[in-house]
Amino acid sequence: MSRVISFNGIEIYTESFGLKDNPAILLVMGAASSMIWWEEKFCKKLVDKGFFVIKYDNRDTGKSTTYEPLKPEYTFSDMADDAIHILDAYSIKKAIIMGMSMGGMSTQLIAMKYPERVNGAILLASLYIPKDSDDLPKSSDETNDLFNNIKNFKPRDENETLEFAFKQWSTTNKSSRPHDEKHIKEMIKLDIDRAKNYNSRVNHFFIRPKEEELNILYKISEITVPVLVIHGTEDIVVPYVQGEMLAKSIPGAVLHTMEGAGHEINALDYDDVIDKIMDIF
């Protein structure tokens, strides 16, 4: 079921699955990606395990509020607060929050700022921010080149947009997992067709953490909710060691390693990931 959540002049497009009386899990997607990348097959598997599932388009993706490209008018804290507005609109007191990549950073902020609203946090391919992270491996050179040049990309038509988006996907999703490129291109086409302004998605790469946000993320050892860290060993965007550090730094956190997976949640991993979610939560 789809629903648009409105607050403070912002509109966030959401979809829900399952019975509202069941334990809730809120899915937060990563940078430059709409909620469709939480594929329905994954959502329905969670529903089959007894969850009420909500996913949504972050600002500047899909059918949610967009801003002029290269000029985001919001912060990471605003994006974290968006999740709380969604829970409020659905009358959900507490939920498990599952965040992918940048969505994992939002999830860390939510767990720190609003622990009373969080039953648990799942950090998928998520960044490790604390000050000692400077010494850890970072994104591959190919990935950095792509992100550094994204602001210069000015597509002339939809085909160029699709080709560039597929290049982005191909660069960031390298791994030993098999990938259905035809399906991925169909997903990108759907993403383009349903977006208010597809090119606004690049704004996520130009949000800079404020000092107060960094001060929160530096203190993840103070997270008090149950945490499951999920990370692929072949992630070239957020290297696996960052997932290891998250699990070591957060009291009681459990690390689930996806051998051979990249910066992704591949369909081959759905059942193992969901089984681990059931074990922890």
SETI-564947 format. One record per residue (C-alpha): residue number from 0; x negated, y negated, z; residue in three letters. Coordinates in pm, whole numbers. Example, Ala and Ser with C-alpha at 12.3 -4.5 7.8 and 13.67 -1.06 7.14 Angstrom:
<rs>
0_-1230_450_780_ala
1_-1367_106_714_ser
</rs>
This chain:
<rs>
0_0_0_0_met
1_-139_-342_-94_ser
2_-115_-656_116_arg
3_-263_-1006_99_val
4_-379_-1148_431_ile
5_-371_-1531_448_ser
6_-539_-1751_711_phe
7_-708_-2093_715_asn
8_-657_-2134_342_gly
9_-826_-1797_269_ile
10_-663_-1498_101_glu
11_-801_-1146_150_ile
12_-657_-865_-61_tyr
13_-621_-535_125_thr
14_-497_-182_63_glu
15_-403_75_325_ser
16_-363_452_324_phe
17_-202_692_569_gly
18_13_652_879_leu
19_-26_328_1072_lys
20_6_506_1407_asp
21_-312_704_1338_asn
22_-657_583_1448_pro
23_-765_302_1216_ala
24_-1083_282_1011_ile
25_-1167_-41_829_leu
26_-1397_-11_526_leu
27_-1626_-307_451_val
28_-1800_-298_112_met
29_-2145_-434_30_gly
30_-2272_-732_-167_ala
31_-2124_-814_-507_ala
32_-1886_-518_-493_ser
33_-1510_-512_-451_ser
34_-1318_-262_-242_met
35_-1263_-28_-540_ile
36_-1609_117_-474_trp
37_-1453_278_-168_trp
38_-1293_525_-406_glu
39_-944_654_-337_glu
40_-1069_1012_-318_lys
41_-1284_914_-18_phe
42_-1000_719_144_cys
43_-755_1007_102_lys
44_-1002_1252_252_lys
45_-1016_1028_560_leu
46_-636_1017_567_val
47_-629_1398_554_asp
48_-843_1397_869_lys
49_-585_1182_1050_gly
50_-707_825_995_phe
51_-519_512_892_phe
52_-753_359_635_val
53_-779_-6_530_ile
54_-1013_-139_265_lys
55_-1037_-493_130_tyr
56_-1198_-726_-119_asp
57_-1461_-941_48_asn
58_-1456_-1309_-40_arg
59_-1582_-1365_-395_asp
60_-1482_-1016_-508_thr
61_-1168_-865_-654_gly
62_-841_-1039_-574_lys
63_-961_-1230_-268_ser
64_-1051_-1598_-248_thr
65_-1340_-1696_-474_thr
66_-1576_-1993_-487_tyr
67_-1778_-2158_-760_glu
68_-2066_-1929_-860_pro
69_-2393_-2003_-677_leu
70_-2204_-2214_-421_lys
71_-2067_-1994_-141_pro
72_-1880_-2201_117_glu
73_-1890_-1949_400_tyr
74_-2126_-1764_632_thr
75_-2188_-1404_731_phe
76_-2000_-1480_1052_ser
77_-1702_-1594_846_asp
78_-1708_-1260_664_met
79_-1727_-1072_993_ala
80_-1434_-1278_1125_asp
81_-1236_-1188_810_asp
82_-1232_-828_933_ala
83_-1080_-936_1264_ile
84_-811_-1139_1083_his
85_-725_-823_888_ile
86_-693_-617_1206_leu
87_-473_-890_1356_asp
88_-249_-896_1048_ala
89_-205_-518_1069_tyr
90_-145_-541_1449_ser
91_-441_-313_1514_ile
92_-607_-365_1852_lys
93_-914_-151_1785_lys
94_-1061_21_1482_ala
95_-1365_206_1362_ile
96_-1554_-30_1131_ile
97_-1751_129_845_met
98_-1978_-105_651_gly
99_-2192_-40_344_met
100_-2517_-236_292_ser
101_-2424_-605_344_met
102_-2098_-471_486_gly
103_-2311_-287_739_gly
104_-2461_-618_848_met
105_-2108_-754_889_ser
106_-2026_-444_1093_thr
107_-2323_-510_1323_gln
108_-2199_-866_1375_leu
109_-1845_-744_1445_ile
110_-1970_-487_1697_ala
111_-2171_-756_1877_met
112_-1915_-1038_1866_lys
113_-1595_-837_1915_tyr
114_-1675_-510_2096_pro
115_-1324_-508_2244_glu
116_-1187_-464_1888_arg
117_-1424_-182_1786_val
118_-1378_188_1857_asn
119_-1700_265_1673_gly
120_-1934_137_1403_ala
121_-2056_326_1097_ile
122_-2359_170_928_leu
123_-2402_307_575_leu
124_-2722_208_391_ala
125_-2736_-88_627_ser
126_-3009_-344_690_leu
127_-3225_-352_1002_tyr
128_-3265_-721_1091_ile
129_-3463_-753_1420_pro
130_-3792_-942_1413_lys
131_-4010_-632_1383_asp
132_-3834_-555_1053_ser
133_-4089_-778_876_asp
134_-4335_-489_884_asp
135_-4095_-236_728_leu
136_-4073_-139_359_pro
137_-3837_-361_163_lys
138_-3641_-332_-163_ser
139_-3823_-207_-472_ser
140_-3985_-459_-707_asp
141_-3730_-371_-976_glu
142_-3445_-443_-738_thr
143_-3598_-772_-625_asn
144_-3652_-883_-984_asp
145_-3288_-812_-1064_leu
146_-3157_-1004_-764_phe
147_-3398_-1294_-819_asn
148_-3284_-1336_-1180_asn
149_-2914_-1285_-1125_ile
150_-2852_-1658_-1091_lys
151_-2988_-1711_-1442_asn
152_-2746_-1467_-1604_phe
153_-2477_-1649_-1801_lys
154_-2264_-1393_-1987_pro
155_-2114_-1498_-2319_arg
156_-1840_-1235_-2315_asp
157_-1702_-939_-2121_glu
158_-1933_-690_-2296_asn
159_-2242_-875_-2174_glu
160_-2092_-891_-1826_thr
161_-2027_-516_-1830_leu
162_-2374_-438_-1961_glu
163_-2541_-650_-1694_phe
164_-2324_-502_-1418_ala
165_-2413_-151_-1534_phe
166_-2783_-246_-1536_lys
167_-2740_-369_-1179_gln
168_-2571_-45_-1079_trp
169_-2835_165_-1257_ser
170_-3116_-23_-1084_thr
171_-2977_-7_-731_thr
172_-2831_346_-743_asn
173_-3137_545_-850_lys
174_-3147_879_-669_ser
175_-3155_1255_-713_ser
176_-2776_1267_-699_arg
177_-2597_1331_-1031_pro
178_-2405_1029_-1157_his
179_-2112_1018_-1398_asp
180_-2209_713_-1605_glu
181_-1882_717_-1800_lys
182_-1689_695_-1473_his
183_-1916_419_-1342_ile
184_-1860_210_-1654_lys
185_-1485_261_-1617_glu
186_-1510_143_-1255_met
187_-1705_-167_-1359_ile
188_-1446_-243_-1628_lys
189_-1170_-213_-1366_leu
190_-1369_-438_-1132_asp
191_-1398_-702_-1405_ile
192_-1033_-679_-1510_asp
193_-888_-713_-1159_arg
194_-1120_-990_-1038_ala
195_-1009_-1350_-999_lys
196_-1360_-1455_-1102_asn
197_-1598_-1163_-1144_tyr
198_-1905_-1384_-1173_asn
199_-1841_-1529_-825_ser
200_-1962_-1201_-676_arg
201_-2322_-1327_-712_val
202_-2250_-1569_-427_asn
203_-2322_-1288_-181_his
204_-2689_-1310_-277_phe
205_-2701_-1677_-184_phe
206_-2559_-1665_167_ile
207_-2840_-1733_412_arg
208_-2808_-1609_771_pro
209_-2778_-1893_1018_lys
210_-3003_-1899_1324_glu
211_-2718_-1805_1555_glu
212_-2631_-1507_1334_glu
213_-2991_-1388_1333_leu
214_-3006_-1423_1710_asn
215_-2709_-1187_1733_ile
216_-2858_-936_1489_leu
217_-3193_-942_1670_tyr
218_-3014_-800_1975_lys
219_-2857_-485_1828_ile
220_-2999_-293_2124_ser
221_-2713_-453_2317_glu
222_-2442_-289_2103_ile
223_-2216_-97_2339_thr
224_-1980_84_2099_val
225_-2053_431_1953_pro
226_-2259_400_1633_val
227_-2317_638_1343_leu
228_-2598_545_1103_val
229_-2579_703_757_ile
230_-2869_659_517_his
231_-3007_819_202_gly
232_-3374_917_185_thr
233_-3410_774_-169_glu
234_-3254_433_-104_asp
235_-3464_176_-294_ile
236_-3253_-124_-189_val
237_-3262_-65_187_val
238_-3533_198_245_pro
239_-3451_494_467_tyr
240_-3686_378_744_val
241_-3450_87_811_gln
242_-3174_337_889_gly
243_-3413_521_1119_glu
244_-3492_197_1301_met
245_-3123_115_1342_leu
246_-3061_454_1500_ala
247_-3362_418_1730_lys
248_-3272_65_1837_ser
249_-2901_106_1915_ile
250_-2837_299_2238_pro
251_-2675_635_2171_gly
252_-2665_587_1793_ala
253_-2663_901_1579_val
254_-2850_917_1247_leu
255_-2700_1119_962_his
256_-2955_1165_685_thr
257_-2842_1216_326_met
258_-3139_1395_166_glu
259_-3190_1281_-193_gly
260_-2920_1011_-181_ala
261_-2983_649_-273_gly
262_-2805_323_-199_his
263_-2468_485_-239_glu
264_-2197_704_-106_ile
265_-2191_973_-370_asn
266_-1885_1194_-411_ala
267_-2106_1495_-332_leu
268_-2160_1349_16_asp
269_-1797_1273_101_tyr
270_-1725_1591_294_asp
271_-2052_1589_492_asp
272_-2010_1221_581_val
273_-1649_1267_689_ile
274_-1738_1577_891_asp
275_-2002_1370_1073_lys
276_-1749_1090_1134_ile
277_-1516_1350_1286_met
278_-1799_1487_1505_asp
279_-1883_1142_1645_ile
280_-1543_978_1666_phe
</rs>
